[in-house]
């Protein structure tokens, strides 16, 4: 039997408590789409629907669906929610981004035809918009703006 056929016959075993929790959660209408889809997928798999049927209904791939089920088996209800992401947190907020963008739109310093990314980064720090800002961060800010 190939792996694909096996995927169609497996089901998720929900505890009675988890099933009630998921049913309540999906009926509130106050969930993010991600959490709602994951909860609905687990409920449907718990009711005996096939992976293929649930994947088609929710418009997700079989690997995505089996990943959700595997995470549920390991973590329980916590599998509904994203894990914390690694990496450095965002250090510049929307107001600071707006100030950098406004600076980029202002007249260039005397003796220059236009702002360079490094000049914008240095001037932003000098003006107190943020504690530190790299020229590459300025490029990302302006790329998202223009």
Chimera marker file (.cmm) of the C-alpha trace (Angstrom):
<marker_set name="trace">
<marker id="1" x="0.000" y="0.000" z="0.000" r="1" g="1" b="0" radius="0.5"/>
<marker id="2" x="1.434" y="3.398" z="-0.921" r="1" g="1" b="0" radius="0.5"/>
<marker id="3" x="1.824" y="6.235" z="1.583" r="1" g="1" b="0" radius="0.5"/>
<marker id="4" x="-0.950" y="8.268" z="-0.093" r="1" g="1" b="0" radius="0.5"/>
<marker id="5" x="-3.552" y="5.533" z="0.525" r="1" g="1" b="0" radius="0.5"/>
<marker id="6" x="-2.524" y="5.303" z="4.164" r="1" g="1" b="0" radius="0.5"/>
<marker id="7" x="-2.999" y="9.084" z="4.535" r="1" g="1" b="0" radius="0.5"/>
<marker id="8" x="-6.626" y="8.695" z="3.503" r="1" g="1" b="0" radius="0.5"/>
<marker id="9" x="-7.417" y="6.201" z="6.262" r="1" g="1" b="0" radius="0.5"/>
<marker id="10" x="-5.719" y="7.722" z="9.319" r="1" g="1" b="0" radius="0.5"/>
<marker id="11" x="-7.722" y="9.785" z="11.754" r="1" g="1" b="0" radius="0.5"/>
<marker id="12" x="-6.946" y="12.038" z="14.688" r="1" g="1" b="0" radius="0.5"/>
<marker id="13" x="-7.965" y="10.901" z="18.166" r="1" g="1" b="0" radius="0.5"/>
<marker id="14" x="-9.378" y="13.890" z="20.058" r="1" g="1" b="0" radius="0.5"/>
<marker id="15" x="-10.038" y="13.705" z="23.753" r="1" g="1" b="0" radius="0.5"/>
<marker id="16" x="-13.637" y="14.560" z="24.696" r="1" g="1" b="0" radius="0.5"/>
<marker id="17" x="-12.374" y="17.707" z="26.408" r="1" g="1" b="0" radius="0.5"/>
<marker id="18" x="-10.392" y="18.801" z="23.329" r="1" g="1" b="0" radius="0.5"/>
<marker id="19" x="-13.336" y="18.116" z="21.030" r="1" g="1" b="0" radius="0.5"/>
<marker id="20" x="-15.652" y="20.288" z="23.160" r="1" g="1" b="0" radius="0.5"/>
<marker id="21" x="-13.004" y="23.015" z="23.312" r="1" g="1" b="0" radius="0.5"/>
<marker id="22" x="-12.536" y="22.971" z="19.518" r="1" g="1" b="0" radius="0.5"/>
<marker id="23" x="-16.302" y="23.037" z="18.913" r="1" g="1" b="0" radius="0.5"/>
<marker id="24" x="-16.694" y="26.022" z="21.228" r="1" g="1" b="0" radius="0.5"/>
<marker id="25" x="-13.687" y="27.753" z="19.696" r="1" g="1" b="0" radius="0.5"/>
<marker id="26" x="-14.902" y="27.371" z="16.109" r="1" g="1" b="0" radius="0.5"/>
<marker id="27" x="-18.391" y="28.629" z="16.955" r="1" g="1" b="0" radius="0.5"/>
<marker id="28" x="-17.256" y="31.927" z="18.527" r="1" g="1" b="0" radius="0.5"/>
<marker id="29" x="-16.258" y="33.668" z="15.297" r="1" g="1" b="0" radius="0.5"/>
<marker id="30" x="-13.447" y="35.543" z="17.033" r="1" g="1" b="0" radius="0.5"/>
<marker id="31" x="-10.455" y="33.528" z="15.818" r="1" g="1" b="0" radius="0.5"/>
<marker id="32" x="-7.733" y="34.296" z="13.347" r="1" g="1" b="0" radius="0.5"/>
<marker id="33" x="-8.225" y="32.426" z="10.089" r="1" g="1" b="0" radius="0.5"/>
<marker id="34" x="-5.124" y="30.304" z="10.776" r="1" g="1" b="0" radius="0.5"/>
<marker id="35" x="-6.362" y="29.093" z="14.151" r="1" g="1" b="0" radius="0.5"/>
<marker id="36" x="-9.899" y="28.527" z="12.857" r="1" g="1" b="0" radius="0.5"/>
<marker id="37" x="-8.672" y="26.395" z="9.948" r="1" g="1" b="0" radius="0.5"/>
<marker id="38" x="-6.424" y="24.327" z="12.194" r="1" g="1" b="0" radius="0.5"/>
<marker id="39" x="-9.223" y="23.804" z="14.728" r="1" g="1" b="0" radius="0.5"/>
<marker id="40" x="-11.716" y="22.861" z="12.016" r="1" g="1" b="0" radius="0.5"/>
<marker id="41" x="-9.217" y="20.460" z="10.455" r="1" g="1" b="0" radius="0.5"/>
<marker id="42" x="-8.664" y="18.682" z="13.774" r="1" g="1" b="0" radius="0.5"/>
<marker id="43" x="-12.406" y="18.491" z="14.412" r="1" g="1" b="0" radius="0.5"/>
<marker id="44" x="-13.097" y="17.026" z="10.980" r="1" g="1" b="0" radius="0.5"/>
<marker id="45" x="-10.248" y="14.527" z="11.269" r="1" g="1" b="0" radius="0.5"/>
<marker id="46" x="-11.487" y="13.623" z="14.753" r="1" g="1" b="0" radius="0.5"/>
<marker id="47" x="-14.940" y="12.927" z="13.289" r="1" g="1" b="0" radius="0.5"/>
<marker id="48" x="-13.387" y="10.377" z="10.949" r="1" g="1" b="0" radius="0.5"/>
<marker id="49" x="-13.128" y="12.366" z="7.727" r="1" g="1" b="0" radius="0.5"/>
<marker id="50" x="-10.198" y="11.455" z="5.514" r="1" g="1" b="0" radius="0.5"/>
<marker id="51" x="-7.120" y="13.611" z="5.188" r="1" g="1" b="0" radius="0.5"/>
<marker id="52" x="-7.877" y="14.033" z="1.491" r="1" g="1" b="0" radius="0.5"/>
<marker id="53" x="-11.441" y="15.219" z="2.112" r="1" g="1" b="0" radius="0.5"/>
<marker id="54" x="-10.396" y="17.671" z="4.830" r="1" g="1" b="0" radius="0.5"/>
<marker id="55" x="-7.471" y="18.967" z="2.752" r="1" g="1" b="0" radius="0.5"/>
<marker id="56" x="-9.796" y="19.618" z="-0.182" r="1" g="1" b="0" radius="0.5"/>
<marker id="57" x="-12.445" y="21.288" z="2.006" r="1" g="1" b="0" radius="0.5"/>
<marker id="58" x="-9.935" y="23.614" z="3.674" r="1" g="1" b="0" radius="0.5"/>
<marker id="59" x="-7.858" y="24.069" z="0.518" r="1" g="1" b="0" radius="0.5"/>
<marker id="60" x="-4.592" y="22.965" z="2.148" r="1" g="1" b="0" radius="0.5"/>
<marker id="61" x="-2.032" y="20.398" z="1.063" r="1" g="1" b="0" radius="0.5"/>
<marker id="62" x="-1.846" y="16.928" z="2.587" r="1" g="1" b="0" radius="0.5"/>
<marker id="63" x="1.608" y="17.646" z="4.082" r="1" g="1" b="0" radius="0.5"/>
<marker id="64" x="0.236" y="20.783" z="5.787" r="1" g="1" b="0" radius="0.5"/>
<marker id="65" x="-2.714" y="18.871" z="7.175" r="1" g="1" b="0" radius="0.5"/>
<marker id="66" x="-0.604" y="15.962" z="8.375" r="1" g="1" b="0" radius="0.5"/>
<marker id="67" x="1.767" y="18.481" z="9.982" r="1" g="1" b="0" radius="0.5"/>
<marker id="68" x="-1.137" y="19.976" z="11.945" r="1" g="1" b="0" radius="0.5"/>
<marker id="69" x="-2.237" y="16.495" z="13.043" r="1" g="1" b="0" radius="0.5"/>
<marker id="70" x="1.301" y="15.526" z="14.059" r="1" g="1" b="0" radius="0.5"/>
<marker id="71" x="1.684" y="18.739" z="16.064" r="1" g="1" b="0" radius="0.5"/>
<marker id="72" x="-1.635" y="18.033" z="17.788" r="1" g="1" b="0" radius="0.5"/>
<marker id="73" x="-0.419" y="14.533" z="18.693" r="1" g="1" b="0" radius="0.5"/>
<marker id="74" x="2.734" y="16.065" z="20.242" r="1" g="1" b="0" radius="0.5"/>
<marker id="75" x="1.433" y="19.300" z="21.754" r="1" g="1" b="0" radius="0.5"/>
<marker id="76" x="-2.331" y="18.967" z="22.116" r="1" g="1" b="0" radius="0.5"/>
<marker id="77" x="-4.413" y="22.150" z="21.766" r="1" g="1" b="0" radius="0.5"/>
<marker id="78" x="-1.228" y="24.288" z="21.710" r="1" g="1" b="0" radius="0.5"/>
<marker id="79" x="-0.793" y="23.047" z="18.123" r="1" g="1" b="0" radius="0.5"/>
<marker id="80" x="-3.502" y="25.490" z="17.028" r="1" g="1" b="0" radius="0.5"/>
<marker id="81" x="-1.236" y="28.446" z="17.657" r="1" g="1" b="0" radius="0.5"/>
<marker id="82" x="2.006" y="29.501" z="15.988" r="1" g="1" b="0" radius="0.5"/>
<marker id="83" x="5.183" y="28.838" z="17.890" r="1" g="1" b="0" radius="0.5"/>
<marker id="84" x="7.290" y="31.868" z="18.779" r="1" g="1" b="0" radius="0.5"/>
<marker id="85" x="9.530" y="32.763" z="15.883" r="1" g="1" b="0" radius="0.5"/>
<marker id="86" x="13.268" y="32.942" z="16.154" r="1" g="1" b="0" radius="0.5"/>
<marker id="87" x="15.228" y="35.942" z="15.054" r="1" g="1" b="0" radius="0.5"/>
<marker id="88" x="15.602" y="39.471" z="16.188" r="1" g="1" b="0" radius="0.5"/>
<marker id="89" x="12.384" y="41.311" z="17.068" r="1" g="1" b="0" radius="0.5"/>
<marker id="90" x="11.321" y="44.387" z="15.116" r="1" g="1" b="0" radius="0.5"/>
<marker id="91" x="12.965" y="47.433" z="16.662" r="1" g="1" b="0" radius="0.5"/>
<marker id="92" x="11.391" y="50.239" z="14.658" r="1" g="1" b="0" radius="0.5"/>
<marker id="93" x="7.666" y="50.933" z="14.795" r="1" g="1" b="0" radius="0.5"/>
<marker id="94" x="5.267" y="52.491" z="12.298" r="1" g="1" b="0" radius="0.5"/>
<marker id="95" x="5.703" y="56.060" z="13.554" r="1" g="1" b="0" radius="0.5"/>
<marker id="96" x="9.477" y="55.765" z="13.292" r="1" g="1" b="0" radius="0.5"/>
<marker id="97" x="9.146" y="54.316" z="9.784" r="1" g="1" b="0" radius="0.5"/>
<marker id="98" x="6.942" y="57.246" z="8.790" r="1" g="1" b="0" radius="0.5"/>
<marker id="99" x="9.560" y="59.702" z="10.069" r="1" g="1" b="0" radius="0.5"/>
<marker id="100" x="12.334" y="57.977" z="8.087" r="1" g="1" b="0" radius="0.5"/>
<marker id="101" x="10.131" y="58.017" z="4.979" r="1" g="1" b="0" radius="0.5"/>
<marker id="102" x="9.314" y="61.703" z="5.461" r="1" g="1" b="0" radius="0.5"/>
<marker id="103" x="13.019" y="62.434" z="5.860" r="1" g="1" b="0" radius="0.5"/>
<marker id="104" x="13.734" y="60.581" z="2.602" r="1" g="1" b="0" radius="0.5"/>
<marker id="105" x="11.126" y="62.764" z="0.881" r="1" g="1" b="0" radius="0.5"/>
<marker id="106" x="12.627" y="65.967" z="2.242" r="1" g="1" b="0" radius="0.5"/>
<marker id="107" x="15.284" y="68.033" z="0.522" r="1" g="1" b="0" radius="0.5"/>
<marker id="108" x="18.739" y="66.450" z="0.581" r="1" g="1" b="0" radius="0.5"/>
<marker id="109" x="21.438" y="68.025" z="2.733" r="1" g="1" b="0" radius="0.5"/>
<marker id="110" x="23.386" y="70.916" z="1.266" r="1" g="1" b="0" radius="0.5"/>
<marker id="111" x="25.958" y="69.753" z="-1.256" r="1" g="1" b="0" radius="0.5"/>
<marker id="112" x="24.032" y="66.545" z="-2.118" r="1" g="1" b="0" radius="0.5"/>
<marker id="113" x="21.610" y="65.927" z="-4.947" r="1" g="1" b="0" radius="0.5"/>
<marker id="114" x="19.665" y="63.296" z="-2.981" r="1" g="1" b="0" radius="0.5"/>
<marker id="115" x="19.736" y="61.314" z="0.255" r="1" g="1" b="0" radius="0.5"/>
<marker id="116" x="21.851" y="58.155" z="0.375" r="1" g="1" b="0" radius="0.5"/>
<marker id="117" x="20.655" y="55.248" z="2.518" r="1" g="1" b="0" radius="0.5"/>
<marker id="118" x="23.604" y="55.739" z="4.884" r="1" g="1" b="0" radius="0.5"/>
<marker id="119" x="22.892" y="59.458" z="5.244" r="1" g="1" b="0" radius="0.5"/>
<marker id="120" x="19.230" y="58.701" z="6.005" r="1" g="1" b="0" radius="0.5"/>
<marker id="121" x="20.233" y="56.126" z="8.632" r="1" g="1" b="0" radius="0.5"/>
<marker id="122" x="22.716" y="58.485" z="10.283" r="1" g="1" b="0" radius="0.5"/>
<marker id="123" x="20.326" y="61.465" z="10.238" r="1" g="1" b="0" radius="0.5"/>
<marker id="124" x="17.468" y="59.350" z="11.673" r="1" g="1" b="0" radius="0.5"/>
<marker id="125" x="19.639" y="58.405" z="14.646" r="1" g="1" b="0" radius="0.5"/>
<marker id="126" x="20.895" y="62.003" z="14.981" r="1" g="1" b="0" radius="0.5"/>
<marker id="127" x="17.301" y="63.300" z="15.059" r="1" g="1" b="0" radius="0.5"/>
<marker id="128" x="16.404" y="60.730" z="17.720" r="1" g="1" b="0" radius="0.5"/>
<marker id="129" x="13.940" y="58.689" z="15.633" r="1" g="1" b="0" radius="0.5"/>
<marker id="130" x="15.619" y="55.531" z="16.949" r="1" g="1" b="0" radius="0.5"/>
<marker id="131" x="18.734" y="54.423" z="18.822" r="1" g="1" b="0" radius="0.5"/>
<marker id="132" x="20.360" y="52.793" z="15.814" r="1" g="1" b="0" radius="0.5"/>
<marker id="133" x="19.401" y="52.178" z="12.201" r="1" g="1" b="0" radius="0.5"/>
<marker id="134" x="21.369" y="50.508" z="9.427" r="1" g="1" b="0" radius="0.5"/>
<marker id="135" x="21.298" y="51.606" z="5.822" r="1" g="1" b="0" radius="0.5"/>
<marker id="136" x="19.842" y="48.207" z="4.901" r="1" g="1" b="0" radius="0.5"/>
<marker id="137" x="16.965" y="48.760" z="7.353" r="1" g="1" b="0" radius="0.5"/>
<marker id="138" x="16.339" y="52.139" z="5.671" r="1" g="1" b="0" radius="0.5"/>
<marker id="139" x="16.242" y="50.344" z="2.310" r="1" g="1" b="0" radius="0.5"/>
<marker id="140" x="13.611" y="47.901" z="3.630" r="1" g="1" b="0" radius="0.5"/>
<marker id="141" x="11.517" y="50.744" z="5.051" r="1" g="1" b="0" radius="0.5"/>
<marker id="142" x="11.597" y="52.669" z="1.773" r="1" g="1" b="0" radius="0.5"/>
<marker id="143" x="11.058" y="49.551" z="-0.332" r="1" g="1" b="0" radius="0.5"/>
<marker id="144" x="7.822" y="48.823" z="1.548" r="1" g="1" b="0" radius="0.5"/>
<marker id="145" x="6.708" y="52.445" z="1.242" r="1" g="1" b="0" radius="0.5"/>
<marker id="146" x="7.343" y="53.205" z="-2.416" r="1" g="1" b="0" radius="0.5"/>
<link id1="1" id2="2" r="1" g="1" b="0" radius="0.2"/>
<link id1="2" id2="3" r="1" g="1" b="0" radius="0.2"/>
<link id1="3" id2="4" r="1" g="1" b="0" radius="0.2"/>
<link id1="4" id2="5" r="1" g="1" b="0" radius="0.2"/>
<link id1="5" id2="6" r="1" g="1" b="0" radius="0.2"/>
<link id1="6" id2="7" r="1" g="1" b="0" radius="0.2"/>
<link id1="7" id2="8" r="1" g="1" b="0" radius="0.2"/>
<link id1="8" id2="9" r="1" g="1" b="0" radius="0.2"/>
<link id1="9" id2="10" r="1" g="1" b="0" radius="0.2"/>
<link id1="10" id2="11" r="1" g="1" b="0" radius="0.2"/>
<link id1="11" id2="12" r="1" g="1" b="0" radius="0.2"/>
<link id1="12" id2="13" r="1" g="1" b="0" radius="0.2"/>
<link id1="13" id2="14" r="1" g="1" b="0" radius="0.2"/>
<link id1="14" id2="15" r="1" g="1" b="0" radius="0.2"/>
<link id1="15" id2="16" r="1" g="1" b="0" radius="0.2"/>
<link id1="16" id2="17" r="1" g="1" b="0" radius="0.2"/>
<link id1="17" id2="18" r="1" g="1" b="0" radius="0.2"/>
<link id1="18" id2="19" r="1" g="1" b="0" radius="0.2"/>
<link id1="19" id2="20" r="1" g="1" b="0" radius="0.2"/>
<link id1="20" id2="21" r="1" g="1" b="0" radius="0.2"/>
<link id1="21" id2="22" r="1" g="1" b="0" radius="0.2"/>
<link id1="22" id2="23" r="1" g="1" b="0" radius="0.2"/>
<link id1="23" id2="24" r="1" g="1" b="0" radius="0.2"/>
<link id1="24" id2="25" r="1" g="1" b="0" radius="0.2"/>
<link id1="25" id2="26" r="1" g="1" b="0" radius="0.2"/>
<link id1="26" id2="27" r="1" g="1" b="0" radius="0.2"/>
<link id1="27" id2="28" r="1" g="1" b="0" radius="0.2"/>
<link id1="28" id2="29" r="1" g="1" b="0" radius="0.2"/>
<link id1="29" id2="30" r="1" g="1" b="0" radius="0.2"/>
<link id1="30" id2="31" r="1" g="1" b="0" radius="0.2"/>
<link id1="31" id2="32" r="1" g="1" b="0" radius="0.2"/>
<link id1="32" id2="33" r="1" g="1" b="0" radius="0.2"/>
<link id1="33" id2="34" r="1" g="1" b="0" radius="0.2"/>
<link id1="34" id2="35" r="1" g="1" b="0" radius="0.2"/>
<link id1="35" id2="36" r="1" g="1" b="0" radius="0.2"/>
<link id1="36" id2="37" r="1" g="1" b="0" radius="0.2"/>
<link id1="37" id2="38" r="1" g="1" b="0" radius="0.2"/>
<link id1="38" id2="39" r="1" g="1" b="0" radius="0.2"/>
<link id1="39" id2="40" r="1" g="1" b="0" radius="0.2"/>
<link id1="40" id2="41" r="1" g="1" b="0" radius="0.2"/>
<link id1="41" id2="42" r="1" g="1" b="0" radius="0.2"/>
<link id1="42" id2="43" r="1" g="1" b="0" radius="0.2"/>
<link id1="43" id2="44" r="1" g="1" b="0" radius="0.2"/>
<link id1="44" id2="45" r="1" g="1" b="0" radius="0.2"/>
<link id1="45" id2="46" r="1" g="1" b="0" radius="0.2"/>
<link id1="46" id2="47" r="1" g="1" b="0" radius="0.2"/>
<link id1="47" id2="48" r="1" g="1" b="0" radius="0.2"/>
<link id1="48" id2="49" r="1" g="1" b="0" radius="0.2"/>
<link id1="49" id2="50" r="1" g="1" b="0" radius="0.2"/>
<link id1="50" id2="51" r="1" g="1" b="0" radius="0.2"/>
<link id1="51" id2="52" r="1" g="1" b="0" radius="0.2"/>
<link id1="52" id2="53" r="1" g="1" b="0" radius="0.2"/>
<link id1="53" id2="54" r="1" g="1" b="0" radius="0.2"/>
<link id1="54" id2="55" r="1" g="1" b="0" radius="0.2"/>
<link id1="55" id2="56" r="1" g="1" b="0" radius="0.2"/>
<link id1="56" id2="57" r="1" g="1" b="0" radius="0.2"/>
<link id1="57" id2="58" r="1" g="1" b="0" radius="0.2"/>
<link id1="58" id2="59" r="1" g="1" b="0" radius="0.2"/>
<link id1="59" id2="60" r="1" g="1" b="0" radius="0.2"/>
<link id1="60" id2="61" r="1" g="1" b="0" radius="0.2"/>
<link id1="61" id2="62" r="1" g="1" b="0" radius="0.2"/>
<link id1="62" id2="63" r="1" g="1" b="0" radius="0.2"/>
<link id1="63" id2="64" r="1" g="1" b="0" radius="0.2"/>
<link id1="64" id2="65" r="1" g="1" b="0" radius="0.2"/>
<link id1="65" id2="66" r="1" g="1" b="0" radius="0.2"/>
<link id1="66" id2="67" r="1" g="1" b="0" radius="0.2"/>
<link id1="67" id2="68" r="1" g="1" b="0" radius="0.2"/>
<link id1="68" id2="69" r="1" g="1" b="0" radius="0.2"/>
<link id1="69" id2="70" r="1" g="1" b="0" radius="0.2"/>
<link id1="70" id2="71" r="1" g="1" b="0" radius="0.2"/>
<link id1="71" id2="72" r="1" g="1" b="0" radius="0.2"/>
<link id1="72" id2="73" r="1" g="1" b="0" radius="0.2"/>
<link id1="73" id2="74" r="1" g="1" b="0" radius="0.2"/>
<link id1="74" id2="75" r="1" g="1" b="0" radius="0.2"/>
<link id1="75" id2="76" r="1" g="1" b="0" radius="0.2"/>
<link id1="76" id2="77" r="1" g="1" b="0" radius="0.2"/>
<link id1="77" id2="78" r="1" g="1" b="0" radius="0.2"/>
<link id1="78" id2="79" r="1" g="1" b="0" radius="0.2"/>
<link id1="79" id2="80" r="1" g="1" b="0" radius="0.2"/>
<link id1="80" id2="81" r="1" g="1" b="0" radius="0.2"/>
<link id1="81" id2="82" r="1" g="1" b="0" radius="0.2"/>
<link id1="82" id2="83" r="1" g="1" b="0" radius="0.2"/>
<link id1="83" id2="84" r="1" g="1" b="0" radius="0.2"/>
<link id1="84" id2="85" r="1" g="1" b="0" radius="0.2"/>
<link id1="85" id2="86" r="1" g="1" b="0" radius="0.2"/>
<link id1="86" id2="87" r="1" g="1" b="0" radius="0.2"/>
<link id1="87" id2="88" r="1" g="1" b="0" radius="0.2"/>
<link id1="88" id2="89" r="1" g="1" b="0" radius="0.2"/>
<link id1="89" id2="90" r="1" g="1" b="0" radius="0.2"/>
<link id1="90" id2="91" r="1" g="1" b="0" radius="0.2"/>
<link id1="91" id2="92" r="1" g="1" b="0" radius="0.2"/>
<link id1="92" id2="93" r="1" g="1" b="0" radius="0.2"/>
<link id1="93" id2="94" r="1" g="1" b="0" radius="0.2"/>
<link id1="94" id2="95" r="1" g="1" b="0" radius="0.2"/>
<link id1="95" id2="96" r="1" g="1" b="0" radius="0.2"/>
<link id1="96" id2="97" r="1" g="1" b="0" radius="0.2"/>
<link id1="97" id2="98" r="1" g="1" b="0" radius="0.2"/>
<link id1="98" id2="99" r="1" g="1" b="0" radius="0.2"/>
<link id1="99" id2="100" r="1" g="1" b="0" radius="0.2"/>
<link id1="100" id2="101" r="1" g="1" b="0" radius="0.2"/>
<link id1="101" id2="102" r="1" g="1" b="0" radius="0.2"/>
<link id1="102" id2="103" r="1" g="1" b="0" radius="0.2"/>
<link id1="103" id2="104" r="1" g="1" b="0" radius="0.2"/>
<link id1="104" id2="105" r="1" g="1" b="0" radius="0.2"/>
<link id1="105" id2="106" r="1" g="1" b="0" radius="0.2"/>
<link id1="106" id2="107" r="1" g="1" b="0" radius="0.2"/>
<link id1="107" id2="108" r="1" g="1" b="0" radius="0.2"/>
<link id1="108" id2="109" r="1" g="1" b="0" radius="0.2"/>
<link id1="109" id2="110" r="1" g="1" b="0" radius="0.2"/>
<link id1="110" id2="111" r="1" g="1" b="0" radius="0.2"/>
<link id1="111" id2="112" r="1" g="1" b="0" radius="0.2"/>
<link id1="112" id2="113" r="1" g="1" b="0" radius="0.2"/>
<link id1="113" id2="114" r="1" g="1" b="0" radius="0.2"/>
<link id1="114" id2="115" r="1" g="1" b="0" radius="0.2"/>
<link id1="115" id2="116" r="1" g="1" b="0" radius="0.2"/>
<link id1="116" id2="117" r="1" g="1" b="0" radius="0.2"/>
<link id1="117" id2="118" r="1" g="1" b="0" radius="0.2"/>
<link id1="118" id2="119" r="1" g="1" b="0" radius="0.2"/>
<link id1="119" id2="120" r="1" g="1" b="0" radius="0.2"/>
<link id1="120" id2="121" r="1" g="1" b="0" radius="0.2"/>
<link id1="121" id2="122" r="1" g="1" b="0" radius="0.2"/>
<link id1="122" id2="123" r="1" g="1" b="0" radius="0.2"/>
<link id1="123" id2="124" r="1" g="1" b="0" radius="0.2"/>
<link id1="124" id2="125" r="1" g="1" b="0" radius="0.2"/>
<link id1="125" id2="126" r="1" g="1" b="0" radius="0.2"/>
<link id1="126" id2="127" r="1" g="1" b="0" radius="0.2"/>
<link id1="127" id2="128" r="1" g="1" b="0" radius="0.2"/>
<link id1="128" id2="129" r="1" g="1" b="0" radius="0.2"/>
<link id1="129" id2="130" r="1" g="1" b="0" radius="0.2"/>
<link id1="130" id2="131" r="1" g="1" b="0" radius="0.2"/>
<link id1="131" id2="132" r="1" g="1" b="0" radius="0.2"/>
<link id1="132" id2="133" r="1" g="1" b="0" radius="0.2"/>
<link id1="133" id2="134" r="1" g="1" b="0" radius="0.2"/>
<link id1="134" id2="135" r="1" g="1" b="0" radius="0.2"/>
<link id1="135" id2="136" r="1" g="1" b="0" radius="0.2"/>
<link id1="136" id2="137" r="1" g="1" b="0" radius="0.2"/>
<link id1="137" id2="138" r="1" g="1" b="0" radius="0.2"/>
<link id1="138" id2="139" r="1" g="1" b="0" radius="0.2"/>
<link id1="139" id2="140" r="1" g="1" b="0" radius="0.2"/>
<link id1="140" id2="141" r="1" g="1" b="0" radius="0.2"/>
<link id1="141" id2="142" r="1" g="1" b="0" radius="0.2"/>
<link id1="142" id2="143" r="1" g="1" b="0" radius="0.2"/>
<link id1="143" id2="144" r="1" g="1" b="0" radius="0.2"/>
<link id1="144" id2="145" r="1" g="1" b="0" radius="0.2"/>
<link id1="145" id2="146" r="1" g="1" b="0" radius="0.2"/>
</marker_set>
